[in-house]
Amino acid sequence: MYLFGQKLTVDVQFYDHIENEIPIQIYHDHNHADIGYIVGYSDNFIMVNQICYCRKQFTFVSRPGY
């Protein structure tokens, strides 16, 4: 299980969040950018709310129970 606020960095974590419908929060330079469910991912992007977020530019944080 993932901790509230746990940083996500590897594919298996993103896959788990899709499979288990765990929401994530997205930050850009320590500022909240978005919150929602992952619908897809690649080596370079994470898709949430029909927006692709660059994995190198944004920080992704687990929000189980949110």
Secondary structure, 3 states (H helix, E strand, C coil): CCCCCCEECCHHHHHHHHHCCCCEEEEECCEEEEEECEEEECCCEEEECCEEEECCCCEEEECCCC
